[in-house]
Amino acid sequence: MMNSKYVPKRRFKEFELDDEWEQLKLGDYANILTGGTPNTSISSYWEPKEIPWMSSGEVNKRRLDKTDNMISNDGIRNSSARWVKKHSILIALAGQGKTRGMVAVNNIPLTTNQSVAAIEPDKTLNYEFVFQNLSKRYDELRLISSGDGSRGGLNKQIVSDISIACPNVNEQELIGNFLADFDSLITMNQHKLDKLKNLKKAYLSEMFPAEGERVPKRRFPGFEGEWEIKKLKELTEYRRGSFPQPYGKSEWYGGSGSMPFVQVVDVLSNLKLAETTKQQISKLAQNHSVFVPQGTVVITLQGSIGRVAITQYDSYVDRTLLIFEKFLFPTDIYYWALSIQQKFDIESKKAPGGTIKTITKEALSEFEIFLPTLDEQKQIGSFFQQLDKSISLQQQKLDKLNDLKKAYLNELFV
């Protein structure tokens, strides 16, 4: 046991007068073990499916009630896979992308592969307290795994040497349970958001005609007949944005009279721009760009191709975006934005790898767009505008809960 002592910024009332926290080394108060992978070429190690077996990627689930894969009793007998007790902390030693350093808790006994270390705490440590503590220290864990946070990996010894500031186990349990309840609230609100997004996806697939059709599967009462199909170039006048070169010249940005400058990064996936653009265009550069008033539909042509937004504020727009300046037929703006977004979703599915790598203004002009009557456009646009508003409000609620959780993590731990 080390001598350093600490006190958190926020403490539950019943423990305010208790002793200061003490630094403990995980390896002294927990059993640290790693797993293994049965030989994948021997089918009897994987069939019958008898024992839960997790890979490092599954730490992204955070709480495991089941695993993606199972192994057989022969598999565990003939490999270094080992049983891990229920309510252990599972840390990814390696893995793709951001996986390394992430932690999870298993709600069932299971086995793991060699890229996962299991921390089985003794009675000195509360598992939920340790889990929440290590979750908060993700960036730190990635840094100590390699020295620069980019390469390398964690190992059993590094995990054993991790120090954790701890109060008595009763206070640990209260903190752990409080944060676990908070996680449940976040999960519930995430499910609500997912449900709304899936509902929108289902409505979009039914309220726009399928490929080869000219009538949607679902329609508001009072509307009938086939929808017109016209090429995009027949429906609207459009142009690309612009910006003086080179991009890195400091005089093009900021200063008195600067305004929002919309680039690909500022176009979100919810038909909106970011609340604040990454860059502000200077008064000098504005003469070499394109002014776009609030309420204009724009679409990205480079990077994340096919993102659509209805601008919420006056701005200037970069050459990597297309601006719909004028409509040649009566058109509801929200319907138009949805139509363009739907068209790009369809084209993406046709593209290799499900991603449009490049698109020209000329190719875009040949896109075929469905055009119902203006009244039907307005009904569809209004319906999805309300649904998007519900999604946005739910997202805001979830963001606030996540921010509050981060604040509690910072204040409840040393």
MARRO-182453 format. One record per residue (C-alpha): residue in three letters; x, y, z. Coordinates in steps of 0.25 Angstrom, whole numbers, padded with zeros to 4 digits, always signed. Each point is the difference from the previous one (the first is absolute). Layout:
<sites>
ALAXYZ...
</sites>
This chain:
<sites>
MET+0000+0000+0000MET+0005+0014-0004ASN+0000+0012+0010SER-0006+0010-0010LYS-0014+0004+0005TYR-0011+0008-0007VAL-0014+0006+0001PRO-0010+0001-0011LYS-0007+0014-0004ARG-0014-0006+0003ARG-0003-0010+0010PHE-0013-0007+0005LYS-0005+0006+0013GLU+0002-0012+0009PHE+0015-0001-0004GLU+0004+0015+0001LEU+0007-0002+0014ASP+0006-0014-0004ASP+0015-0002-0003GLU+0007+0005-0012TRP+0001-0009-0012GLU+0012-0009-0002GLN+0008-0004-0012LEU+0000-0015-0003LYS+0006-0008-0011LEU-0009-0009-0008GLY+0009-0012+0000ASP+0000+0000+0016TYR-0015-0001+0001ALA-0005-0007-0012ASN+0003-0012-0008ILE+0005+0004-0014LEU-0001-0011-0011THR+0000+0000-0015GLY-0007-0010-0010GLY+0003-0007-0013THR-0006-0004-0013PRO-0003-0015-0003ASN+0006-0005-0013THR-0010+0005-0011SER+0003-0012-0009ILE-0005-0010+0010SER-0015+0000-0001SER-0002-0008+0013TYR+0006+0012+0008TRP-0012+0009-0005GLU-0011-0010-0001PRO-0009-0003+0008LYS-0001+0014+0005GLU+0001-0002+0015ILE+0008+0012+0006PRO-0001+0015-0002TRP+0013+0005-0007MET+0003+0015-0002SER+0009+0008-0009SER+0006+0013+0003GLY-0010+0007-0009GLU-0011-0003+0009VAL+0005+0009+0011ASN-0008+0011-0008LYS-0013-0007+0006ARG+0005+0005+0013ARG-0009-0010+0007LEU+0000-0014-0005ASP-0012-0009+0002LYS+0004-0009-0011THR+0011-0001-0010ASP+0001-0001-0015ASN+0007-0013+0000MET+0000-0013+0008ILE+0011-0011+0001SER-0002-0015+0004ASN+0005-0006+0013ASP+0011-0006-0009GLY+0004+0014-0005ILE+0003+0005+0014ARG+0007-0013+0004ASN+0009+0001-0012SER+0003+0015+0001SER+0005+0011+0009ALA-0015+0005+0001ARG-0004+0001+0015TRP-0012+0002+0007VAL-0003+0014+0006LYS-0009+0002+0012LYS-0013+0008-0002HIS+0002+0015+0003SER+0014+0001-0004ILE+0006+0012-0007LEU+0004-0003-0014ILE+0011+0009-0007ALA+0004-0001-0015LEU+0015-0001+0000ALA+0000+0001-0016GLY-0011+0002-0010GLN-0004+0008-0013GLY-0001+0015+0001LYS-0004+0005+0013THR-0003-0013+0007ARG+0014-0001+0008GLY-0002+0005+0014MET-0015-0001+0000VAL-0007-0008+0011ALA-0012-0008+0003VAL-0007-0008+0011ASN-0005-0014-0002ASN-0013-0004+0006ILE+0002-0014-0003PRO+0012-0010+0002LEU+0008+0000-0014THR+0013-0003-0006THR+0008+0010-0009ASN+0010+0001-0011GLN+0015+0004+0003SER-0003+0014-0003VAL-0008+0002+0012ALA+0004+0001+0015ALA-0010-0004+0011ILE+0001+0007+0013GLU-0006-0008+0011PRO-0001+0009+0012ASP+0001-0005+0014LYS-0009+0004+0012THR+0008+0013+0001LEU-0005+0005-0013ASN-0014+0002-0005TYR+0000-0004-0015GLU-0010+0011-0004PHE+0009+0011+0006VAL+0013-0006-0007PHE-0008-0001-0013GLN-0005+0015+0001ASN+0014+0005+0004LEU+0007-0007-0012SER-0011+0004-0010LYS+0004+0015+0004ARG+0015-0003-0002TYR-0001-0005-0015ASP+0010+0011-0005GLU+0010-0003+0011LEU-0001-0015-0003ARG+0003+0002-0014LEU+0011+0009+0003ILE+0007-0010+0010SER-0002-0012-0010SER+0010+0006-0010GLY+0006+0013+0005ASP-0007+0008-0011GLY-0014-0005+0000SER+0001-0005-0015ARG+0006-0013-0001GLY+0004-0012+0009GLY-0009-0006+0010LEU-0003-0003+0015ASN+0004-0013+0006LYS-0002-0007+0013GLN+0011+0007+0008ILE-0004+0014-0004VAL-0014-0003+0004SER+0005-0006+0014ASP+0008+0013+0002ILE-0012+0009-0002SER-0002+0008+0013ILE-0014+0004+0004ALA-0004+0010+0011CYS-0011-0007+0009PRO-0008+0003+0012ASN-0006-0012+0009VAL-0008-0010-0007ASN-0014+0005+0005GLU+0003+0014-0007GLN+0005-0007-0012GLU-0013-0008-0001LEU-0008+0013+0001ILE+0008+0007-0011GLY+0000-0012-0009ASN-0015-0002+0002PHE-0003+0015-0002LEU+0008+0000-0013ALA-0006-0013-0005ASP-0014+0006+0002PHE+0004+0012-0008ASP+0005-0010-0011SER-0014-0007+0000LEU-0006+0014-0002ILE+0009+0003-0012THR-0002-0013-0006MET-0015+0001+0001ASN+0001+0014-0007GLN+0009-0006-0011HIS-0010-0010-0003LYS-0011+0010-0001LEU+0009+0008-0010ASP+0003-0013-0008LYS-0015-0003+0000LEU-0003+0014-0006LYS+0011-0001-0010ASN-0004-0014-0005LEU-0015+0005-0001LYS+0005+0011-0009LYS+0008-0009-0008ALA-0013-0009-0002TYR-0009+0011-0003LEU+0010+0005-0011SER+0001-0013-0006GLU-0016+0000-0001MET-0003+0014-0003PHE+0009+0001-0012PRO-0002-0009-0012ALA+0009-0012-0001GLU+0010-0001-0012GLY-0008-0003-0012GLU-0013+0004+0006ARG-0008+0014-0001VAL-0009-0001+0012PRO+0004-0001+0014LYS-0004-0012+0009ARG-0005+0010+0011ARG-0008+0012-0003PHE-0008+0011+0007PRO-0015+0000-0002GLY-0005+0008-0012PHE+0012-0003-0010GLU+0000-0009-0011GLY+0006-0002-0014GLU+0015-0002-0004TRP+0011+0009+0004GLU+0007+0007-0012ILE+0015-0003-0002LYS+0009+0011-0005LYS+0015+0002-0001LEU+0006+0009+0011LYS+0005+0010-0011GLU-0015+0002-0004LEU-0004+0003+0014THR+0010+0010+0005GLU+0011+0010-0002TYR+0013-0003+0008ARG+0015+0003+0001ARG+0012-0003+0008GLY+0005+0008+0011SER+0014+0007-0001PHE+0011+0004+0009PRO+0013+0008-0004GLN+0013-0009+0000PRO+0009-0004+0007TYR-0009-0004+0011GLY+0011+0002+0011LYS+0001+0015-0002SER-0003+0006+0013GLU-0006+0013-0006TRP-0012-0009-0005TYR-0005-0003+0014GLY-0006+0008+0012GLY+0001+0015+0003SER-0010+0011+0000GLY-0012-0003-0009SER+0003-0015-0001MET-0011-0009-0002PRO-0003-0015+0001PHE+0007-0008-0011VAL-0006-0014-0003GLN+0009-0011-0004VAL-0003-0015-0001VAL+0003-0002+0015ASP-0011+0009+0004VAL-0011-0008-0007LEU-0006-0009+0010SER-0009-0013-0003ASN-0013+0006+0005LEU-0002+0010-0011LYS+0006+0011+0008LEU+0013+0007+0001ALA+0009+0000+0012GLU-0005+0011+0010THR+0014+0007-0002THR+0008-0002-0013LYS+0015-0004+0002GLN+0005+0012-0007GLN-0005+0015-0002ILE+0003+0006-0013SER+0006+0014+0000LYS-0006+0012-0007LEU+0011+0000-0010ALA-0002-0015-0004GLN-0015+0002-0001ASN+0001+0007-0013HIS+0006-0013-0006SER-0010-0010+0006VAL-0015-0002-0001PHE-0010+0006+0009VAL-0012-0009+0004PRO-0012+0005+0008GLN-0007-0008+0011GLY-0009-0011-0005THR+0008-0004-0012VAL+0002-0015-0003VAL+0015-0004-0002ILE+0007-0013-0002THR+0014-0005+0002LEU+0007-0005-0013GLN+0014-0004+0007GLY+0004-0008+0012SER-0013-0004+0006ILE-0008+0001-0013GLY-0015+0001+0000ARG-0002+0007+0013VAL-0012+0010-0001ALA-0003+0012+0009ILE-0010+0011+0000THR+0008+0012+0005GLN-0004+0006+0013TYR+0007+0013-0002ASP+0006+0009-0010SER+0014-0005-0005TYR+0011-0001-0010VAL+0002-0014-0007ASP+0012-0007-0004ARG+0002-0006-0014THR-0001-0014+0006LEU-0015+0002+0001LEU-0011+0002-0010ILE-0011+0011+0002PHE-0014-0001-0005GLU-0003+0014-0003LYS-0013+0000-0007PHE-0011-0010-0003LEU-0007-0001-0013PHE-0013-0007+0005PRO-0008+0003+0013THR+0009-0007+0010ASP-0001-0003+0015ILE+0014+0003+0006TYR-0001-0011+0010TYR-0005-0010-0010TRP+0011+0003-0009ALA+0011-0002+0010LEU-0006-0013+0003SER-0001-0004-0014ILE+0015+0003-0003GLN+0004-0007+0013GLN-0008-0013-0004LYS+0005+0001-0014PHE+0015+0000+0005ASP-0004-0012+0009ILE-0005-0008-0012GLU+0012+0003-0008SER+0010-0003+0012LYS-0006-0014+0000LYS+0003-0002-0014ALA+0015+0005+0001PRO+0011-0009+0003GLY+0002-0002+0015GLY-0013+0008+0003THR+0007+0013-0002ILE+0000+0010-0011LYS+0014+0004-0002THR-0002+0012-0009ILE-0011+0007-0007THR+0000+0011-0010LYS-0009+0012-0002GLU-0004-0006-0014ALA-0003-0014+0006LEU-0008+0006+0010SER-0008+0007-0010GLU-0005-0013-0006PHE-0006-0005+0013GLU-0014-0003-0001ILE-0009+0006+0011PHE-0014-0003+0004LEU-0010+0011-0001PRO-0014-0001+0006THR-0009+0012+0001LEU+0004+0012+0009ASP-0011-0004+0010GLU+0005-0014+0002GLN+0014+0005+0000LYS-0004+0010+0012GLN-0007-0012+0007ILE+0012-0009-0001GLY+0010+0012+0004SER-0008+0004+0012PHE-0001-0014+0005PHE+0015-0003-0001GLN+0003+0014+0006GLN-0008-0004+0012LEU+0007-0013+0001ASP+0013+0006-0001LYS-0003+0010+0011SER-0004-0012+0009ILE+0014-0007-0004SER+0007+0013+0003LEU-0006+0002+0013GLN+0003-0014+0004GLN+0014+0002-0004GLN+0001+0012+0008LYS-0005-0007+0012LEU+0010-0011-0002ASP+0011+0009-0002LYS-0003+0007+0013LEU+0000-0013+0008ASN+0013-0004-0006ASP+0006+0014+0004LEU-0006-0002+0014LYS+0006-0014+0001LYS+0014+0006-0004ALA-0002+0011+0011TYR-0003-0011+0011LEU+0012-0008-0004ASN+0009+0011+0001GLU-0005+0004+0014LEU-0003-0013+0006PHE+0014-0006-0003VAL+0014+0005+0004
</sites>
